[in-house]
Amino acid sequence: MAAAVVTKDTMIGDLLRIDANVAPILLGIGMHCLGCPSSQGETIEEAAFVHGIDPQALVDKINEFLAANN
């Protein structure tokens, strides 16, 4: 089965449902509120901007993780 691919428009809640093991990547860049309702409704891009992270670089890192682990 092919690994899921996420985009900047993928919601954080959806991303965690795709693979909860991606949480350490998000926690590692300062996204410590993964369980709060507002983060669940944010896109990867929105969350990246809030935390001063380049959204495309984050998407690339997540997709590399998903490809290697699924």
Predicted model as a PDB file, atoms N, CA, C, CB and O in Angstrom, pLDDT in the B-factor column:
MODEL        1                                                                  
ATOM      1  N   MET A   1       0.845  -1.184   0.000  1.00 51.00           N  
ATOM      2  CA  MET A   1       0.000   0.000   0.000  1.00 51.00           C  
ATOM      3  C   MET A   1       0.887   1.243   0.000  1.00 51.00           C  
ATOM      4  CB  MET A   1      -0.960   0.001   1.225  1.00 51.00           C  
ATOM      5  O   MET A   1       1.869   1.309   0.740  1.00 51.00           O  
ATOM      6  N   ALA A   2       0.551   2.200  -0.807  1.00 60.00           N  
ATOM      7  CA  ALA A   2       1.332   3.434  -0.903  1.00 60.00           C  
ATOM      8  C   ALA A   2       1.102   4.286   0.334  1.00 60.00           C  
ATOM      9  CB  ALA A   2       0.962   4.224  -2.179  1.00 60.00           C  
ATOM     10  O   ALA A   2       0.016   4.285   0.913  1.00 60.00           O  
ATOM     11  N   ALA A   3       2.126   5.003   0.726  1.00 72.00           N  
ATOM     12  CA  ALA A   3       2.021   5.903   1.866  1.00 72.00           C  
ATOM     13  C   ALA A   3       1.132   7.082   1.497  1.00 72.00           C  
ATOM     14  CB  ALA A   3       3.420   6.391   2.318  1.00 72.00           C  
ATOM     15  O   ALA A   3       1.069   7.500   0.340  1.00 72.00           O  
ATOM     16  N   ALA A   4       0.453   7.602   2.497  1.00 84.00           N  
ATOM     17  CA  ALA A   4      -0.335   8.811   2.295  1.00 84.00           C  
ATOM     18  C   ALA A   4       0.600   9.961   1.985  1.00 84.00           C  
ATOM     19  CB  ALA A   4      -1.206   9.129   3.535  1.00 84.00           C  
ATOM     20  O   ALA A   4       1.753   9.969   2.416  1.00 84.00           O  
ATOM     21  N   VAL A   5       0.107  10.924   1.242  1.00 90.00           N  
ATOM     22  CA  VAL A   5       0.867  12.134   0.943  1.00 90.00           C  
ATOM     23  C   VAL A   5       0.044  13.306   1.449  1.00 90.00           C  
ATOM     24  CB  VAL A   5       1.183  12.268  -0.599  1.00 90.00           C  
ATOM     25  O   VAL A   5      -1.146  13.421   1.155  1.00 90.00           O  
ATOM     26  N   VAL A   6       0.696  14.175   2.215  1.00 95.00           N  
ATOM     27  CA  VAL A   6      -0.004  15.341   2.740  1.00 95.00           C  
ATOM     28  C   VAL A   6       0.447  16.588   1.990  1.00 95.00           C  
ATOM     29  CB  VAL A   6       0.246  15.498   4.258  1.00 95.00           C  
ATOM     30  O   VAL A   6       1.494  16.600   1.343  1.00 95.00           O  
ATOM     31  N   THR A   7      -0.369  17.638   2.091  1.00 96.00           N  
ATOM     32  CA  THR A   7      -0.064  18.930   1.477  1.00 96.00           C  
ATOM     33  C   THR A   7      -0.161  20.005   2.551  1.00 96.00           C  
ATOM     34  CB  THR A   7      -1.032  19.238   0.284  1.00 96.00           C  
ATOM     35  O   THR A   7      -0.512  19.722   3.696  1.00 96.00           O  
ATOM     36  N   LYS A   8       0.152  21.238   2.173  1.00 96.00           N  
ATOM     37  CA  LYS A   8       0.035  22.352   3.113  1.00 96.00           C  
ATOM     38  C   LYS A   8      -1.414  22.535   3.569  1.00 96.00           C  
ATOM     39  CB  LYS A   8       0.556  23.649   2.473  1.00 96.00           C  
ATOM     40  O   LYS A   8      -1.656  23.131   4.618  1.00 96.00           O  
ATOM     41  N   ASP A   9      -2.374  22.033   2.799  1.00 96.00           N  
ATOM     42  CA  ASP A   9      -3.785  22.192   3.127  1.00 96.00           C  
ATOM     43  C   ASP A   9      -4.339  21.073   3.994  1.00 96.00           C  
ATOM     44  CB  ASP A   9      -4.582  22.281   1.873  1.00 96.00           C  
ATOM     45  O   ASP A   9      -5.505  21.119   4.387  1.00 96.00           O  
ATOM     46  N   THR A  10      -3.524  20.065   4.299  1.00 95.00           N  
ATOM     47  CA  THR A  10      -3.969  18.963   5.157  1.00 95.00           C  
ATOM     48  C   THR A  10      -4.169  19.496   6.571  1.00 95.00           C  
ATOM     49  CB  THR A  10      -2.938  17.782   5.146  1.00 95.00           C  
ATOM     50  O   THR A  10      -3.312  20.202   7.104  1.00 95.00           O  
ATOM     51  N   MET A  11      -5.289  19.160   7.166  1.00 93.00           N  
ATOM     52  CA  MET A  11      -5.577  19.582   8.536  1.00 93.00           C  
ATOM     53  C   MET A  11      -4.733  18.775   9.512  1.00 93.00           C  
ATOM     54  CB  MET A  11      -7.082  19.421   8.858  1.00 93.00           C  
ATOM     55  O   MET A  11      -4.472  17.593   9.285  1.00 93.00           O  
ATOM     56  N   ILE A  12      -4.307  19.411  10.597  1.00 91.00           N  
ATOM     57  CA  ILE A  12      -3.501  18.729  11.609  1.00 91.00           C  
ATOM     58  C   ILE A  12      -4.259  17.517  12.156  1.00 91.00           C  
ATOM     59  CB  ILE A  12      -3.131  19.700  12.759  1.00 91.00           C  
ATOM     60  O   ILE A  12      -3.668  16.455  12.353  1.00 91.00           O  
ATOM     61  N   GLY A  13      -5.539  17.667  12.399  1.00 89.00           N  
ATOM     62  CA  GLY A  13      -6.342  16.541  12.884  1.00 89.00           C  
ATOM     63  C   GLY A  13      -6.325  15.371  11.908  1.00 89.00           C  
ATOM     64  O   GLY A  13      -6.197  14.218  12.319  1.00 89.00           O  
ATOM     65  N   ASP A  14      -6.454  15.665  10.620  1.00 92.00           N  
ATOM     66  CA  ASP A  14      -6.414  14.613   9.603  1.00 92.00           C  
ATOM     67  C   ASP A  14      -5.031  13.979   9.550  1.00 92.00           C  
ATOM     68  CB  ASP A  14      -6.797  15.176   8.222  1.00 92.00           C  
ATOM     69  O   ASP A  14      -4.909  12.762   9.415  1.00 92.00           O  
ATOM     70  N   LEU A  15      -3.993  14.796   9.655  1.00 92.00           N  
ATOM     71  CA  LEU A  15      -2.631  14.286   9.626  1.00 92.00           C  
ATOM     72  C   LEU A  15      -2.408  13.290  10.761  1.00 92.00           C  
ATOM     73  CB  LEU A  15      -1.622  15.439   9.720  1.00 92.00           C  
ATOM     74  O   LEU A  15      -1.823  12.228  10.548  1.00 92.00           O  
ATOM     75  N   LEU A  16      -2.866  13.621  11.953  1.00 89.00           N  
ATOM     76  CA  LEU A  16      -2.688  12.720  13.093  1.00 89.00           C  
ATOM     77  C   LEU A  16      -3.508  11.454  12.948  1.00 89.00           C  
ATOM     78  CB  LEU A  16      -3.061  13.424  14.381  1.00 89.00           C  
ATOM     79  O   LEU A  16      -3.136  10.413  13.490  1.00 89.00           O  
ATOM     80  N   ARG A  17      -4.625  11.521  12.223  1.00 91.00           N  
ATOM     81  CA  ARG A  17      -5.406  10.305  11.952  1.00 91.00           C  
ATOM     82  C   ARG A  17      -4.718   9.452  10.888  1.00 91.00           C  
ATOM     83  CB  ARG A  17      -6.842  10.668  11.499  1.00 91.00           C  
ATOM     84  O   ARG A  17      -4.825   8.226  10.914  1.00 91.00           O  
ATOM     85  N   ILE A  18      -4.012  10.092   9.950  1.00 92.00           N  
ATOM     86  CA  ILE A  18      -3.262   9.343   8.937  1.00 92.00           C  
ATOM     87  C   ILE A  18      -2.169   8.535   9.610  1.00 92.00           C  
ATOM     88  CB  ILE A  18      -2.657  10.294   7.873  1.00 92.00           C  
ATOM     89  O   ILE A  18      -2.000   7.351   9.322  1.00 92.00           O  
ATOM     90  N   ASP A  19      -1.420   9.179  10.515  1.00 93.00           N  
ATOM     91  CA  ASP A  19      -0.353   8.491  11.238  1.00 93.00           C  
ATOM     92  C   ASP A  19      -0.021   9.300  12.485  1.00 93.00           C  
ATOM     93  CB  ASP A  19       0.915   8.297  10.339  1.00 93.00           C  
ATOM     94  O   ASP A  19       0.636  10.338  12.414  1.00 93.00           O  
ATOM     95  N   ALA A  20      -0.487   8.804  13.627  1.00 91.00           N  
ATOM     96  CA  ALA A  20      -0.238   9.503  14.890  1.00 91.00           C  
ATOM     97  C   ALA A  20       1.246   9.552  15.224  1.00 91.00           C  
ATOM     98  CB  ALA A  20      -1.001   8.830  16.024  1.00 91.00           C  
ATOM     99  O   ALA A  20       1.663  10.367  16.048  1.00 91.00           O  
ATOM    100  N   ASN A  21       2.048   8.697  14.602  1.00 94.00           N  
ATOM    101  CA  ASN A  21       3.483   8.676  14.869  1.00 94.00           C  
ATOM    102  C   ASN A  21       4.209   9.902  14.316  1.00 94.00           C  
ATOM    103  CB  ASN A  21       4.089   7.427  14.285  1.00 94.00           C  
ATOM    104  O   ASN A  21       5.406  10.069  14.549  1.00 94.00           O  
ATOM    105  N   VAL A  22       3.497  10.754  13.591  1.00 93.00           N  
ATOM    106  CA  VAL A  22       4.082  11.999  13.096  1.00 93.00           C  
ATOM    107  C   VAL A  22       4.114  13.058  14.205  1.00 93.00           C  
ATOM    108  CB  VAL A  22       3.288  12.521  11.876  1.00 93.00           C  
ATOM    109  O   VAL A  22       4.753  14.098  14.047  1.00 93.00           O  
ATOM    110  N   ALA A  23       3.438  12.803  15.306  1.00 91.00           N  
ATOM    111  CA  ALA A  23       3.377  13.775  16.407  1.00 91.00           C  
ATOM    112  C   ALA A  23       4.750  14.248  16.879  1.00 91.00           C  
ATOM    113  CB  ALA A  23       2.636  13.173  17.571  1.00 91.00           C  
ATOM    114  O   ALA A  23       4.908  15.447  17.109  1.00 91.00           O  
ATOM    115  N   PRO A  24       5.760  13.375  17.039  1.00 93.00           N  
ATOM    116  CA  PRO A  24       7.067  13.872  17.488  1.00 93.00           C  
ATOM    117  C   PRO A  24       7.690  14.909  16.548  1.00 93.00           C  
ATOM    118  CB  PRO A  24       8.017  12.715  17.642  1.00 93.00           C  
ATOM    119  O   PRO A  24       8.428  15.784  17.002  1.00 93.00           O  
ATOM    120  N   ILE A  25       7.403  14.823  15.250  1.00 91.00           N  
ATOM    121  CA  ILE A  25       7.907  15.840  14.313  1.00 91.00           C  
ATOM    122  C   ILE A  25       7.284  17.185  14.657  1.00 91.00           C  
ATOM    123  CB  ILE A  25       7.592  15.451  12.830  1.00 91.00           C  
ATOM    124  O   ILE A  25       7.973  18.204  14.707  1.00 91.00           O  
ATOM    125  N   LEU A  26       5.987  17.181  14.892  1.00 89.00           N  
ATOM    126  CA  LEU A  26       5.285  18.422  15.210  1.00 89.00           C  
ATOM    127  C   LEU A  26       5.708  18.953  16.573  1.00 89.00           C  
ATOM    128  CB  LEU A  26       3.769  18.204  15.177  1.00 89.00           C  
ATOM    129  O   LEU A  26       5.926  20.154  16.735  1.00 89.00           O  
ATOM    130  N   LEU A  27       5.825  18.065  17.546  1.00 88.00           N  
ATOM    131  CA  LEU A  27       6.259  18.481  18.874  1.00 88.00           C  
ATOM    132  C   LEU A  27       7.678  19.046  18.825  1.00 88.00           C  
ATOM    133  CB  LEU A  27       6.187  17.301  19.857  1.00 88.00           C  
ATOM    134  O   LEU A  27       7.998  19.994  19.542  1.00 88.00           O  
ATOM    135  N   GLY A  28       8.523  18.465  17.981  1.00 87.00           N  
ATOM    136  CA  GLY A  28       9.907  18.887  17.864  1.00 87.00           C  
ATOM    137  C   GLY A  28      10.091  20.291  17.316  1.00 87.00           C  
ATOM    138  O   GLY A  28      11.142  20.901  17.514  1.00 87.00           O  
ATOM    139  N   ILE A  29       9.087  20.806  16.634  1.00 83.00           N  
ATOM    140  CA  ILE A  29       9.194  22.171  16.114  1.00 83.00           C  
ATOM    141  C   ILE A  29       8.350  23.147  16.938  1.00 83.00           C  
ATOM    142  CB  ILE A  29       8.759  22.215  14.642  1.00 83.00           C  
ATOM    143  O   ILE A  29       8.137  24.290  16.534  1.00 83.00           O  
ATOM    144  N   GLY A  30       7.876  22.685  18.088  1.00 83.00           N  
ATOM    145  CA  GLY A  30       7.184  23.585  19.007  1.00 83.00           C  
ATOM    146  C   GLY A  30       5.677  23.505  19.003  1.00 83.00           C  
ATOM    147  O   GLY A  30       5.024  24.301  19.679  1.00 83.00           O  
ATOM    148  N   MET A  31       5.099  22.577  18.267  1.00 82.00           N  
ATOM    149  CA  MET A  31       3.642  22.429  18.248  1.00 82.00           C  
ATOM    150  C   MET A  31       3.224  21.528  19.409  1.00 82.00           C  
ATOM    151  CB  MET A  31       3.151  21.842  16.880  1.00 82.00           C  
ATOM    152  O   MET A  31       2.982  20.334  19.234  1.00 82.00           O  
ATOM    153  N   HIS A  32       3.144  22.131  20.600  1.00 76.00           N  
ATOM    154  CA  HIS A  32       2.861  21.364  21.808  1.00 76.00           C  
ATOM    155  C   HIS A  32       1.376  21.276  22.122  1.00 76.00           C  
ATOM    156  CB  HIS A  32       3.583  21.970  22.974  1.00 76.00           C  
ATOM    157  O   HIS A  32       1.003  20.697  23.143  1.00 76.00           O  
ATOM    158  N   CYS A  33       0.536  21.821  21.291  1.00 74.00           N  
ATOM    159  CA  CYS A  33      -0.907  21.836  21.566  1.00 74.00           C  
ATOM    160  C   CYS A  33      -1.657  20.930  20.584  1.00 74.00           C  
ATOM    161  CB  CYS A  33      -1.457  23.281  21.484  1.00 74.00           C  
ATOM    162  O   CYS A  33      -2.749  21.273  20.130  1.00 74.00           O  
ATOM    163  N   LEU A  34      -1.077  19.786  20.260  1.00 75.00           N  
ATOM    164  CA  LEU A  34      -1.684  18.914  19.242  1.00 75.00           C  
ATOM    165  C   LEU A  34      -3.082  18.438  19.611  1.00 75.00           C  
ATOM    166  CB  LEU A  34      -0.803  17.716  19.005  1.00 75.00           C  
ATOM    167  O   LEU A  34      -3.900  18.187  18.726  1.00 75.00           O  
ATOM    168  N   GLY A  35      -3.366  18.311  20.884  1.00 73.00           N  
ATOM    169  CA  GLY A  35      -4.675  17.816  21.305  1.00 73.00           C  
ATOM    170  C   GLY A  35      -5.728  18.889  21.439  1.00 73.00           C  
ATOM    171  O   GLY A  35      -6.903  18.571  21.625  1.00 73.00           O  
ATOM    172  N   CYS A  36      -5.346  20.160  21.350  1.00 74.00           N  
ATOM    173  CA  CYS A  36      -6.348  21.206  21.548  1.00 74.00           C  
ATOM    174  C   CYS A  36      -7.220  21.339  20.297  1.00 74.00           C  
ATOM    175  CB  CYS A  36      -5.669  22.560  21.882  1.00 74.00           C  
ATOM    176  O   CYS A  36      -6.742  21.160  19.176  1.00 74.00           O  
ATOM    177  N   PRO A  37      -8.488  21.650  20.497  1.00 74.00           N  
ATOM    178  CA  PRO A  37      -9.421  21.717  19.361  1.00 74.00           C  
ATOM    179  C   PRO A  37      -8.988  22.665  18.243  1.00 74.00           C  
ATOM    180  CB  PRO A  37     -10.770  22.137  19.852  1.00 74.00           C  
ATOM    181  O   PRO A  37      -9.206  22.368  17.069  1.00 74.00           O  
ATOM    182  N   SER A  38      -8.380  23.796  18.590  1.00 73.00           N  
ATOM    183  CA  SER A  38      -8.013  24.742  17.535  1.00 73.00           C  
ATOM    184  C   SER A  38      -6.923  24.174  16.643  1.00 73.00           C  
ATOM    185  CB  SER A  38      -7.553  26.065  18.141  1.00 73.00           C  
ATOM    186  O   SER A  38      -6.933  24.427  15.438  1.00 73.00           O  
ATOM    187  N   SER A  39      -5.981  23.413  17.194  1.00 75.00           N  
ATOM    188  CA  SER A  39      -4.923  22.852  16.349  1.00 75.00           C  
ATOM    189  C   SER A  39      -5.479  21.788  15.415  1.00 75.00           C  
ATOM    190  CB  SER A  39      -3.804  22.259  17.212  1.00 75.00           C  
ATOM    191  O   SER A  39      -4.981  21.627  14.300  1.00 75.00           O  
ATOM    192  N   GLN A  40      -6.485  21.070  15.842  1.00 76.00           N  
ATOM    193  CA  GLN A  40      -7.081  20.023  15.014  1.00 76.00           C  
ATOM    194  C   GLN A  40      -7.693  20.607  13.743  1.00 76.00           C  
ATOM    195  CB  GLN A  40      -8.146  19.259  15.806  1.00 76.00           C  
ATOM    196  O   GLN A  40      -7.733  19.943  12.706  1.00 76.00           O  
ATOM    197  N   GLY A  41      -8.168  21.851  13.826  1.00 82.00           N  
ATOM    198  CA  GLY A  41      -8.800  22.493  12.683  1.00 82.00           C  
ATOM    199  C   GLY A  41      -7.879  23.376  11.870  1.00 82.00           C  
ATOM    200  O   GLY A  41      -8.328  24.042  10.937  1.00 82.00           O  
ATOM    201  N   GLU A  42      -6.586  23.395  12.209  1.00 89.00           N  
ATOM    202  CA  GLU A  42      -5.616  24.176  11.449  1.00 89.00           C  
ATOM    203  C   GLU A  42      -5.015  23.329  10.341  1.00 89.00           C  
ATOM    204  CB  GLU A  42      -4.510  24.718  12.369  1.00 89.00           C  
ATOM    205  O   GLU A  42      -4.879  22.113  10.478  1.00 89.00           O  
ATOM    206  N   THR A  43      -4.659  23.975   9.251  1.00 92.00           N  
ATOM    207  CA  THR A  43      -3.910  23.265   8.210  1.00 92.00           C  
ATOM    208  C   THR A  43      -2.441  23.219   8.623  1.00 92.00           C  
ATOM    209  CB  THR A  43      -4.080  23.957   6.807  1.00 92.00           C  
ATOM    210  O   THR A  43      -2.015  23.953   9.515  1.00 92.00           O  
ATOM    211  N   ILE A  44      -1.682  22.359   7.974  1.00 92.00           N  
ATOM    212  CA  ILE A  44      -0.245  22.310   8.227  1.00 92.00           C  
ATOM    213  C   ILE A  44       0.357  23.686   7.960  1.00 92.00           C  
ATOM    214  CB  ILE A  44       0.441  21.226   7.345  1.00 92.00           C  
ATOM    215  O   ILE A  44       1.213  24.150   8.713  1.00 92.00           O  
ATOM    216  N   GLU A  45      -0.088  24.334   6.889  1.00 93.00           N  
ATOM    217  CA  GLU A  45       0.438  25.654   6.547  1.00 93.00           C  
ATOM    218  C   GLU A  45       0.156  26.676   7.644  1.00 93.00           C  
ATOM    219  CB  GLU A  45      -0.158  26.132   5.230  1.00 93.00           C  
ATOM    220  O   GLU A  45       1.050  27.425   8.038  1.00 93.00           O  
ATOM    221  N   GLU A  46      -1.073  26.713   8.137  1.00 91.00           N  
ATOM    222  CA  GLU A  46      -1.424  27.660   9.196  1.00 91.00           C  
ATOM    223  C   GLU A  46      -0.607  27.404  10.461  1.00 91.00           C  
ATOM    224  CB  GLU A  46      -2.921  27.574   9.512  1.00 91.00           C  
ATOM    225  O   GLU A  46      -0.093  28.337  11.079  1.00 91.00           O  
ATOM    226  N   ALA A  47      -0.493  26.144  10.833  1.00 87.00           N  
ATOM    227  CA  ALA A  47       0.271  25.792  12.029  1.00 87.00           C  
ATOM    228  C   ALA A  47       1.739  26.144  11.858  1.00 87.00           C  
ATOM    229  CB  ALA A  47       0.123  24.303  12.343  1.00 87.00           C  
ATOM    230  O   ALA A  47       2.369  26.626  12.799  1.00 87.00           O  
ATOM    231  N   ALA A  48       2.289  25.913  10.686  1.00 89.00           N  
ATOM    232  CA  ALA A  48       3.691  26.237  10.426  1.00 89.00           C  
ATOM    233  C   ALA A  48       3.927  27.736  10.571  1.00 89.00           C  
ATOM    234  CB  ALA A  48       4.106  25.765   9.021  1.00 89.00           C  
ATOM    235  O   ALA A  48       4.904  28.150  11.195  1.00 89.00           O  
ATOM    236  N   PHE A  49       3.049  28.546  10.006  1.00 89.00           N  
ATOM    237  CA  PHE A  49       3.200  29.998  10.097  1.00 89.00           C  
ATOM    238  C   PHE A  49       3.142  30.474  11.548  1.00 89.00           C  
ATOM    239  CB  PHE A  49       2.113  30.696   9.273  1.00 89.00           C  
ATOM    240  O   PHE A  49       3.923  31.336  11.951  1.00 89.00           O  
ATOM    241  N   VAL A  50       2.225  29.917  12.330  1.00 85.00           N  
ATOM    242  CA  VAL A  50       2.090  30.297  13.734  1.00 85.00           C  
ATOM    243  C   VAL A  50       3.386  30.011  14.489  1.00 85.00           C  
ATOM    244  CB  VAL A  50       0.911  29.547  14.387  1.00 85.00           C  
ATOM    245  O   VAL A  50       3.745  30.737  15.416  1.00 85.00           O  
ATOM    246  N   HIS A  51       4.082  28.952  14.088  1.00 86.00           N  
ATOM    247  CA  HIS A  51       5.294  28.540  14.789  1.00 86.00           C  
ATOM    248  C   HIS A  51       6.574  28.958  14.076  1.00 86.00           C  
ATOM    249  CB  HIS A  51       5.290  27.054  14.971  1.00 86.00           C  
ATOM    250  O   HIS A  51       7.662  28.508  14.436  1.00 86.00           O  
ATOM    251  N   GLY A  52       6.448  29.824  13.058  1.00 91.00           N  
ATOM    252  CA  GLY A  52       7.618  30.359  12.385  1.00 91.00           C  
ATOM    253  C   GLY A  52       8.394  29.334  11.574  1.00 91.00           C  
ATOM    254  O   GLY A  52       9.611  29.440  11.429  1.00 91.00           O  
ATOM    255  N   ILE A  53       7.689  28.344  11.046  1.00 91.00           N  
ATOM    256  CA  ILE A  53       8.306  27.273  10.267  1.00 91.00           C  
ATOM    257  C   ILE A  53       7.895  27.407   8.805  1.00 91.00           C  
ATOM    258  CB  ILE A  53       7.904  25.879  10.823  1.00 91.00           C  
ATOM    259  O   ILE A  53       6.758  27.776   8.509  1.00 91.00           O  
ATOM    260  N   ASP A  54       8.814  27.111   7.891  1.00 95.00           N  
ATOM    261  CA  ASP A  54       8.482  27.113   6.466  1.00 95.00           C  
ATOM    262  C   ASP A  54       7.508  25.969   6.190  1.00 95.00           C  
ATOM    263  CB  ASP A  54       9.770  26.979   5.582  1.00 95.00           C  
ATOM    264  O   ASP A  54       7.859  24.809   6.407  1.00 95.00           O  
ATOM    265  N   PRO A  55       6.289  26.265   5.716  1.00 95.00           N  
ATOM    266  CA  PRO A  55       5.284  25.219   5.529  1.00 95.00           C  
ATOM    267  C   PRO A  55       5.719  24.119   4.564  1.00 95.00           C  
ATOM    268  CB  PRO A  55       4.011  25.832   5.035  1.00 95.00           C  
ATOM    269  O   PRO A  55       5.470  22.942   4.827  1.00 95.00           O  
ATOM    270  N   GLN A  56       6.360  24.476   3.460  1.00 96.00           N  
ATOM    271  CA  GLN A  56       6.747  23.451   2.489  1.00 96.00           C  
ATOM    272  C   GLN A  56       7.828  22.538   3.058  1.00 96.00           C  
ATOM    273  CB  GLN A  56       7.238  24.101   1.191  1.00 96.00           C  
ATOM    274  O   GLN A  56       7.814  21.332   2.812  1.00 96.00           O  
ATOM    275  N   ALA A  57       8.747  23.098   3.803  1.00 95.00           N  
ATOM    276  CA  ALA A  57       9.786  22.277   4.434  1.00 95.00           C  
ATOM    277  C   ALA A  57       9.164  21.291   5.417  1.00 95.00           C  
ATOM    278  CB  ALA A  57      10.820  23.167   5.155  1.00 95.00           C  
ATOM    279  O   ALA A  57       9.598  20.143   5.507  1.00 95.00           O  
ATOM    280  N   LEU A  58       8.148  21.738   6.154  1.00 94.00           N  
ATOM    281  CA  LEU A  58       7.460  20.851   7.097  1.00 94.00           C  
ATOM    282  C   LEU A  58       6.715  19.750   6.354  1.00 94.00           C  
ATOM    283  CB  LEU A  58       6.484  21.649   7.979  1.00 94.00           C  
ATOM    284  O   LEU A  58       6.785  18.583   6.739  1.00 94.00           O  
ATOM    285  N   VAL A  59       6.002  20.115   5.289  1.00 96.00           N  
ATOM    286  CA  VAL A  59       5.281  19.122   4.482  1.00 96.00           C  
ATOM    287  C   VAL A  59       6.259  18.090   3.917  1.00 96.00           C  
ATOM    288  CB  VAL A  59       4.500  19.815   3.330  1.00 96.00           C  
ATOM    289  O   VAL A  59       5.988  16.890   3.933  1.00 96.00           O  
ATOM    290  N   ASP A  60       7.392  18.570   3.421  1.00 97.00           N  
ATOM    291  CA  ASP A  60       8.389  17.647   2.864  1.00 97.00           C  
ATOM    292  C   ASP A  60       8.889  16.678   3.931  1.00 97.00           C  
ATOM    293  CB  ASP A  60       9.573  18.428   2.264  1.00 97.00           C  
ATOM    294  O   ASP A  60       9.021  15.482   3.672  1.00 97.00           O  
ATOM    295  N   LYS A  61       9.165  17.188   5.125  1.00 95.00           N  
ATOM    296  CA  LYS A  61       9.654  16.343   6.214  1.00 95.00           C  
ATOM    297  C   LYS A  61       8.603  15.306   6.610  1.00 95.00           C  
ATOM    298  CB  LYS A  61      10.038  17.203   7.430  1.00 95.00           C  
ATOM    299  O   LYS A  61       8.931  14.142   6.838  1.00 95.00           O  
ATOM    300  N   ILE A  62       7.349  15.726   6.691  1.00 95.00           N  
ATOM    301  CA  ILE A  62       6.271  14.800   7.050  1.00 95.00           C  
ATOM    302  C   ILE A  62       6.112  13.733   5.972  1.00 95.00           C  
ATOM    303  CB  ILE A  62       4.940  15.561   7.251  1.00 95.00           C  
ATOM    304  O   ILE A  62       5.979  12.551   6.291  1.00 95.00           O  
ATOM    305  N   ASN A  63       6.124  14.132   4.703  1.00 96.00           N  
ATOM    306  CA  ASN A  63       5.968  13.153   3.622  1.00 96.00           C  
ATOM    307  C   ASN A  63       7.138  12.180   3.574  1.00 96.00           C  
ATOM    308  CB  ASN A  63       5.832  13.865   2.278  1.00 96.00           C  
ATOM    309  O   ASN A  63       6.943  11.003   3.272  1.00 96.00           O  
ATOM    310  N   GLU A  64       8.341  12.643   3.863  1.00 96.00           N  
ATOM    311  CA  GLU A  64       9.497  11.734   3.929  1.00 96.00           C  
ATOM    312  C   GLU A  64       9.285  10.716   5.050  1.00 96.00           C  
ATOM    313  CB  GLU A  64      10.822  12.531   4.160  1.00 96.00           C  
ATOM    314  O   GLU A  64       9.551   9.527   4.872  1.00 96.00           O  
ATOM    315  N   PHE A  65       8.808  11.184   6.197  1.00 95.00           N  
ATOM    316  CA  PHE A  65       8.525  10.281   7.310  1.00 95.00           C  
ATOM    317  C   PHE A  65       7.459   9.260   6.933  1.00 95.00           C  
ATOM    318  CB  PHE A  65       8.080  11.072   8.538  1.00 95.00           C  
ATOM    319  O   PHE A  65       7.627   8.065   7.177  1.00 95.00           O  
ATOM    320  N   LEU A  66       6.364   9.726   6.338  1.00 95.00           N  
ATOM    321  CA  LEU A  66       5.273   8.815   5.955  1.00 95.00           C  
ATOM    322  C   LEU A  66       5.745   7.781   4.940  1.00 95.00           C  
ATOM    323  CB  LEU A  66       4.089   9.607   5.378  1.00 95.00           C  
ATOM    324  O   LEU A  66       5.385   6.608   5.041  1.00 95.00           O  
ATOM    325  N   ALA A  67       6.542   8.199   3.970  1.00 94.00           N  
ATOM    326  CA  ALA A  67       7.032   7.273   2.948  1.00 94.00           C  
ATOM    327  C   ALA A  67       7.950   6.211   3.567  1.00 94.00           C  
ATOM    328  CB  ALA A  67       7.781   8.044   1.840  1.00 94.00           C  
ATOM    329  O   ALA A  67       7.930   5.051   3.156  1.00 94.00           O  
ATOM    330  N   ALA A  68       8.738   6.611   4.538  1.00 94.00           N  
ATOM    331  CA  ALA A  68       9.695   5.683   5.150  1.00 94.00           C  
ATOM    332  C   ALA A  68       9.048   4.748   6.164  1.00 94.00           C  
ATOM    333  CB  ALA A  68      10.803   6.459   5.821  1.00 94.00           C  
ATOM    334  O   ALA A  68       9.594   3.687   6.466  1.00 94.00           O  
ATOM    335  N   ASN A  69       7.904   5.128   6.685  1.00 89.00           N  
ATOM    336  CA  ASN A  69       7.304   4.371   7.805  1.00 89.00           C  
ATOM    337  C   ASN A  69       5.971   3.727   7.491  1.00 89.00           C  
ATOM    338  CB  ASN A  69       7.126   5.270   8.973  1.00 89.00           C  
ATOM    339  O   ASN A  69       5.333   3.170   8.384  1.00 89.00           O  
ATOM    340  N   ASN A  70       5.537   3.789   6.251  1.00 73.00           N  
ATOM    341  CA  ASN A  70       4.245   3.155   5.912  1.00 73.00           C  
ATOM    342  C   ASN A  70       4.381   2.268   4.709  1.00 73.00           C  
ATOM    343  CB  ASN A  70       3.168   4.206   5.652  1.00 73.00           C  
ATOM    344  O   ASN A  70       3.404   1.655   4.280  1.00 73.00           O  
TER     345      ASN A  70                                                      
ENDMDL                                                                          
END                                                                             
